[in-house]
Structures are given as structure tokens and as C-alpha cells.
């Protein structure tokens, strides 16, 4: 059996995934993953990208225009190449918050 994964490990993984998304995926993928990672950071919920985006928007966890654009792209199935500067800033900020929280968390948490 495999035991539980400590929260700092999960947070660090999520931050790393956000970096991968900026380098290799669409804007919608990167932004909506950042949204769902911030929801996990806030209350431990694991959501789909779209549900994470909607909840992050409702909670004001990121720039409304960036999140709205990502939701629209996702719903249309757009694979918009590249990530706009405002979206990059949001995703990097989310990754920094995740890493900071991972450092503050107890090792076994």
C-alpha cells in the first residue's frame, strides 16, 4: 500500500506543473491549472480545470480578464498557441504562492 502524500510534496508538484504548462501547453491549460491549484491551496479541493477556473473567478483568486479568457478558450476548444504576458504573470504568481506554502508546511503534513 502507498501512504498519503505530504501536502508540501503536492504543492511543489503543482507549482512544477504550472511551469510545464507555460512552456508546453495552451494559455487555457496553464491558467486553468493555476486556478485549480489555488483552490487546492486554499481548501484542499481537487477540481477539474474548468470548475477550478470558475471557482477561482468567483472567489477573486486571479485577474478576472485572464481567467475569463481562459474559460472561454477552453469552452470553445481553442488551442491558442503561446501564453499572453498577463496570463504568464498570473501563472507564475500562483506557482510562487504554492512553493511558499510548501516551504511553510510541516514536512509530514
Backbone as a chain_set.jsonl record, in Angstrom:
{"seq": "XXXXXXXXXXXXXXXXXXXXXXXXXXXXXXXXXXXXXXXXXXXXXXXXXXXXXXXXXXXXXXXXXXXXXXXXXXXXXXXXXXXXXXXXXXXXXXXXXXXXXXXXXXXXX", "coords": {"N": [[0.831, -1.175, 0.0], [0.328, 2.27, -0.538], [1.125, 5.153, 1.219], [-0.305, 8.286, 2.381], [0.306, 11.276, 0.528], [2.482, 13.815, 1.414], [1.4, 17.168, 2.023], [3.229, 19.374, 1.345], [4.72, 18.167, -0.714], [2.798, 17.758, -2.684], [2.041, 20.418, -3.205], [4.459, 21.447, -4.216], [4.72, 19.848, -6.487], [2.462, 20.699, -7.951], [3.202, 23.372, -8.456], [5.443, 22.948, -10.087], [4.196, 21.719, -12.253], [2.732, 23.878, -13.204], [4.733, 25.466, -14.294], [5.561, 23.754, -16.37], [3.242, 23.846, -17.913], [3.238, 26.505, -18.836], [5.386, 26.409, -20.581], [4.754, 24.401, -22.445], [2.039, 24.099, -23.091], [-1.332, 25.215, -23.892], [-2.689, 28.547, -23.396], [-5.134, 28.459, -22.005], [-4.939, 25.963, -20.706], [-2.715, 26.394, -19.002], [-3.543, 28.601, -17.398], [-6.014, 27.725, -16.285], [-5.165, 25.483, -14.902], [-3.575, 26.76, -13.013], [-5.57, 28.076, -11.625], [-7.047, 25.92, -10.517], [-5.077, 24.841, -8.925], [-4.719, 26.879, -7.066], [-7.162, 26.754, -5.768], [-6.905, 24.244, -4.579], [-4.788, 24.87, -2.868], [-6.072, 26.701, -1.18], [-8.219, 25.271, 0.048], [-7.974, 22.518, -0.211], [-9.482, 21.191, -2.131], [-9.857, 19.135, -5.003], [-10.267, 19.778, -8.255], [-11.721, 19.856, -11.592], [-10.157, 21.452, -14.456], [-11.876, 23.412, -15.591], [-13.909, 23.727, -13.617], [-12.263, 24.576, -11.528], [-11.331, 26.991, -12.596], [-13.716, 28.47, -12.754], [-14.478, 28.58, -10.034], [-12.252, 29.855, -8.905], [-12.461, 32.319, -10.192], [-14.905, 33.204, -9.131], [-14.173, 33.497, -6.481], [-12.328, 35.486, -6.631], [-9.581, 34.967, -7.033], [-7.69, 35.521, -8.905], [-6.722, 37.476, -11.83], [-9.622, 38.742, -13.262], [-10.086, 39.101, -16.081], [-8.131, 37.515, -17.302], [-8.721, 34.939, -16.343], [-11.349, 34.647, -17.273], [-10.921, 34.779, -20.052], [-9.42, 32.427, -20.393], [-11.292, 30.481, -19.626], [-13.223, 30.871, -21.627], [-11.666, 30.184, -23.904], [-11.152, 27.495, -23.325], [-13.756, 26.396, -23.292], [-14.485, 26.776, -25.949], [-12.747, 25.09, -27.125], [-10.38, 26.001, -28.077], [-7.005, 25.892, -28.964], [-5.0, 27.899, -28.267], [-1.967, 29.07, -29.294], [0.957, 29.726, -27.35], [1.262, 31.961, -24.508], [-0.274, 34.736, -23.177], [1.243, 37.763, -21.876], [-0.049, 38.747, -19.495], [-1.32, 36.486, -18.562], [0.86, 34.784, -18.162], [2.102, 36.113, -16.027], [0.152, 35.766, -14.016], [0.094, 32.934, -13.745], [2.739, 32.399, -12.986], [2.767, 33.783, -10.565], [0.911, 32.279, -9.109], [2.319, 29.846, -8.972], [4.493, 30.659, -7.41], [3.179, 31.229, -5.004], [2.311, 28.664, -4.306], [4.772, 27.323, -3.936], [5.827, 28.815, -1.813], [3.973, 28.219, 0.186], [4.439, 25.485, 0.385], [6.987, 25.465, 1.493], [6.401, 26.516, 4.002], [4.801, 24.602, 5.151], [4.527, 21.903, 7.486], [6.869, 19.172, 7.394], [5.796, 16.55, 7.429], [3.144, 16.941, 6.878]], "CA": [[0.0, 0.0, 0.0], [1.021, 3.558, -0.59], [0.57, 6.085, 2.197], [-0.672, 9.607, 1.925], [1.375, 12.139, 0.022], [2.513, 15.043, 2.221], [0.932, 18.397, 1.355], [4.302, 20.122, 0.681], [5.089, 17.472, -1.949], [1.73, 18.052, -3.645], [2.145, 21.834, -3.584], [5.629, 21.602, -5.074], [4.38, 19.222, -7.766], [1.549, 21.595, -8.663], [3.988, 24.508, -8.93], [6.246, 22.466, -11.209], [3.261, 21.506, -13.362], [2.381, 25.18, -13.771], [5.852, 25.844, -15.15], [5.475, 22.937, -17.571], [2.129, 24.354, -18.706], [3.654, 27.732, -19.525], [6.347, 26.071, -21.633], [4.345, 23.381, -23.409], [0.595, 23.953, -23.283], [-2.085, 26.406, -24.285], [-2.972, 29.514, -22.335], [-6.249, 27.959, -21.191], [-4.417, 24.901, -19.855], [-1.848, 26.971, -17.968], [-4.317, 29.46, -16.484], [-6.999, 26.957, -15.53], [-4.425, 24.668, -13.936], [-3.211, 27.657, -11.914], [-6.788, 28.298, -10.835], [-7.385, 24.756, -9.692], [-4.023, 24.7, -7.915], [-5.005, 27.846, -6.0], [-8.287, 26.211, -4.999], [-6.328, 23.209, -3.724], [-4.025, 25.566, -1.832], [-6.994, 27.354, -0.252], [-9.073, 24.404, 0.863], [-7.733, 21.102, -0.44], [-10.357, 20.608, -3.15], [-9.294, 18.771, -6.293], [-11.319, 20.06, -9.23], [-11.345, 19.914, -12.998], [-9.648, 22.769, -14.843], [-12.973, 24.35, -15.779], [-14.509, 24.01, -12.308], [-11.281, 25.377, -10.805], [-11.361, 28.346, -13.147], [-14.962, 29.15, -12.349], [-14.457, 28.851, -8.599], [-11.224, 30.879, -8.675], [-13.041, 33.597, -10.63], [-15.928, 33.59, -8.157], [-13.501, 33.868, -5.232], [-11.398, 36.591, -6.872], [-8.226, 34.48, -6.792], [-6.812, 35.909, -10.003], [-7.26, 38.554, -12.664], [-10.861, 38.296, -13.908], [-9.991, 39.05, -17.551], [-7.285, 36.368, -17.663], [-9.463, 33.709, -16.064], [-12.481, 34.614, -18.203], [-10.383, 34.443, -21.378], [-9.052, 31.009, -20.371], [-12.539, 29.702, -19.614], [-13.786, 30.971, -22.978], [-10.832, 29.379, -24.8], [-11.376, 26.084, -23.0], [-15.101, 26.007, -23.709], [-14.506, 26.742, -27.415], [-11.793, 24.094, -27.589], [-9.252, 26.683, -28.715], [-5.643, 25.585, -28.546], [-4.296, 29.133, -28.58], [-0.531, 28.896, -29.034], [1.583, 30.763, -26.531], [0.535, 32.46, -23.344], [-0.158, 36.193, -23.113], [2.016, 38.21, -20.709], [-0.839, 38.848, -18.262], [-1.552, 35.114, -18.108], [2.147, 34.299, -17.638], [2.29, 36.717, -14.7], [-0.761, 35.111, -13.087], [0.518, 31.547, -13.509], [3.978, 32.449, -12.193], [2.393, 34.202, -9.215], [0.295, 31.116, -8.468], [3.393, 28.898, -8.676], [5.257, 31.201, -6.282], [2.363, 31.037, -3.801], [2.347, 27.241, -3.983], [6.097, 26.995, -3.406], [5.946, 29.443, -0.492], [3.157, 27.428, 1.11], [5.122, 24.202, 0.582], [8.092, 25.707, 2.434], [5.853, 26.793, 5.339], [4.082, 23.422, 5.66], [5.337, 20.901, 8.182], [7.371, 18.141, 6.486], [4.917, 15.366, 7.372], [1.743, 17.326, 6.688]], "C": [[0.878, 1.241, 0.0], [0.332, 4.485, 0.4], [0.189, 7.402, 1.557], [0.541, 10.4, 1.456], [1.353, 13.432, 0.841], [2.132, 16.279, 1.398], [2.071, 19.185, 0.702], [4.743, 19.485, -0.637], [4.063, 17.774, -3.043], [1.85, 19.496, -4.121], [3.325, 22.072, -4.514], [5.38, 20.993, -6.454], [3.482, 20.148, -8.59], [2.289, 22.801, -9.228], [4.834, 24.124, -10.139], [5.381, 22.264, -12.446], [2.867, 22.834, -14.011], [3.492, 25.681, -14.685], [5.849, 25.069, -16.454], [4.385, 23.485, -18.498], [2.481, 25.62, -19.468], [4.558, 27.422, -20.71], [5.759, 25.227, -22.762], [2.856, 23.337, -23.751], [-0.039, 25.271, -23.708], [-2.284, 27.341, -23.092], [-4.078, 29.008, -21.423], [-5.761, 26.883, -20.223], [-3.627, 25.492, -18.697], [-2.655, 27.75, -16.936], [-5.288, 28.635, -15.654], [-6.337, 25.988, -14.563], [-3.979, 25.521, -12.75], [-4.417, 27.901, -11.015], [-7.089, 27.105, -9.942], [-6.319, 24.481, -8.645], [-4.262, 25.666, -6.757], [-6.193, 27.404, -5.151], [-7.774, 25.106, -4.071], [-5.552, 23.845, -2.573], [-4.963, 26.136, -0.764], [-7.74, 26.368, 0.64], [-8.977, 22.92, 0.554], [-8.634, 20.434, -1.456], [-9.565, 20.279, -4.403], [-10.425, 18.857, -7.306], [-10.794, 19.923, -10.65], [-10.809, 21.313, -13.309], [-10.787, 23.783, -14.923], [-13.642, 24.71, -14.449], [-13.563, 24.86, -11.462], [-11.255, 26.812, -11.287], [-12.585, 29.117, -12.696], [-14.952, 29.505, -10.862], [-13.408, 29.909, -8.26], [-11.739, 32.255, -9.083], [-14.06, 34.094, -9.607], [-15.309, 34.075, -6.855], [-12.52, 35.028, -5.408], [-9.939, 36.203, -6.662], [-7.24, 34.828, -7.903], [-7.453, 36.999, -10.826], [-8.488, 38.089, -13.45], [-10.747, 38.162, -15.426], [-9.185, 37.833, -18.004], [-8.056, 35.072, -17.472], [-10.636, 33.563, -17.03], [-12.029, 34.213, -19.606], [-10.037, 32.949, -21.447], [-10.287, 30.112, -20.384], [-13.161, 29.706, -21.003], [-12.993, 30.115, -23.974], [-11.083, 27.891, -24.578], [-12.731, 25.607, -23.516], [-15.229, 25.926, -25.226], [-13.588, 25.655, -27.973], [-10.609, 24.702, -28.299], [-7.932, 26.203, -28.124], [-4.778, 26.779, -28.934], [-2.816, 28.941, -28.279], [0.029, 30.056, -28.218], [0.674, 31.211, -25.406], [0.796, 33.96, -23.258], [0.576, 36.615, -21.838], [1.208, 38.299, -19.409], [-1.14, 37.461, -17.693], [-0.271, 34.506, -17.531], [2.36, 34.829, -16.226], [1.4, 36.045, -13.663], [-0.286, 33.7, -12.744], [1.795, 31.525, -12.67], [3.697, 32.858, -10.747], [1.765, 33.04, -8.444], [1.365, 30.096, -8.077], [4.219, 29.372, -7.48], [4.487, 31.025, -4.97], [2.379, 29.58, -3.352], [3.676, 26.863, -3.345], [6.304, 27.594, -2.007], [5.154, 28.656, 0.549], [3.811, 26.083, 1.387], [6.262, 24.36, 1.574], [7.59, 25.923, 3.855], [5.203, 25.573, 5.976], [5.032, 22.51, 6.421], [5.689, 19.763, 7.238], [6.424, 16.954, 6.371], [3.476, 15.682, 7.099], [1.191, 16.887, 5.373]], "O": [[2.012, 1.236, 0.479], [-0.894, 4.59, 0.418], [0.344, 7.601, 0.352], [1.657, 10.205, 1.939], [0.308, 14.075, 0.947], [2.502, 16.405, 0.23], [1.894, 19.639, -0.428], [5.101, 20.195, -1.576], [4.429, 18.017, -4.193], [1.767, 19.762, -5.321], [3.21, 22.813, -5.491], [5.783, 21.561, -7.469], [3.717, 20.352, -9.781], [2.031, 23.211, -10.36], [4.93, 24.884, -11.102], [5.789, 22.601, -13.558], [2.689, 22.905, -15.227], [3.217, 26.26, -15.737], [6.099, 25.632, -17.519], [4.578, 23.577, -19.71], [2.072, 25.791, -20.616], [4.497, 28.105, -21.732], [6.206, 25.32, -23.904], [2.463, 22.584, -24.642], [0.632, 26.292, -23.86], [-2.071, 26.963, -21.94], [-3.972, 29.114, -20.201], [-6.131, 26.891, -19.049], [-3.847, 25.129, -17.542], [-2.467, 27.571, -15.733], [-5.377, 28.826, -14.441], [-6.895, 25.7, -13.504], [-4.002, 25.058, -11.61], [-4.294, 27.93, -9.79], [-7.354, 27.263, -8.751], [-6.625, 23.94, -7.582], [-4.035, 25.316, -5.598], [-6.224, 27.656, -3.946], [-8.168, 25.042, -2.907], [-5.656, 23.399, -1.431], [-4.666, 26.055, 0.427], [-7.879, 26.593, 1.842], [-9.813, 22.14, 1.01], [-8.56, 19.218, -1.631], [-8.701, 21.051, -4.82], [-11.406, 18.117, -7.233], [-9.586, 19.879, -10.882], [-10.987, 22.242, -12.522], [-10.678, 24.885, -14.387], [-13.91, 25.884, -14.192], [-14.008, 25.766, -10.757], [-11.168, 27.742, -10.486], [-12.492, 30.28, -12.303], [-15.366, 30.598, -10.476], [-13.653, 30.769, -7.414], [-11.483, 33.245, -8.398], [-14.069, 35.275, -9.26], [-15.854, 34.961, -6.197], [-11.943, 35.5, -4.429], [-9.146, 37.007, -6.171], [-6.069, 34.455, -7.829], [-8.585, 37.406, -10.564], [-8.397, 37.137, -14.225], [-11.264, 37.202, -15.997], [-9.537, 37.194, -18.995], [-8.045, 34.205, -18.345], [-10.885, 32.473, -17.546], [-12.68, 33.404, -20.267], [-10.328, 32.287, -22.444], [-10.314, 29.098, -21.081], [-13.58, 28.661, -21.5], [-13.581, 29.406, -24.791], [-11.21, 27.124, -25.533], [-12.832, 24.533, -24.11], [-15.99, 25.107, -25.742], [-13.649, 25.338, -29.161], [-9.904, 24.016, -29.04], [-7.783, 26.126, -26.905], [-3.929, 26.681, -29.82], [-2.446, 28.678, -27.135], [-0.375, 31.208, -28.379], [-0.512, 30.885, -25.361], [1.946, 34.399, -23.265], [0.535, 35.904, -20.834], [1.72, 37.965, -18.34], [-1.205, 37.288, -16.476], [-0.317, 33.795, -16.527], [2.752, 34.08, -15.331], [1.845, 35.781, -12.546], [-0.268, 33.319, -11.573], [1.917, 30.72, -11.746], [4.316, 32.341, -9.818], [2.055, 32.844, -7.264], [1.325, 29.545, -6.977], [4.599, 28.566, -6.631], [5.081, 30.706, -3.941], [2.453, 29.295, -2.157], [3.707, 26.163, -2.333], [6.886, 26.955, -1.131], [5.624, 28.454, 1.668], [3.745, 25.589, 2.513], [6.483, 23.483, 2.409], [8.27, 25.557, 4.814], [5.065, 25.508, 7.198], [6.196, 22.362, 6.05], [4.891, 19.419, 6.366], [6.276, 16.404, 5.28], [2.644, 14.774, 7.087], [0.023, 17.143, 5.078]]}, "num_chains": 1, "name": "protein.A"}
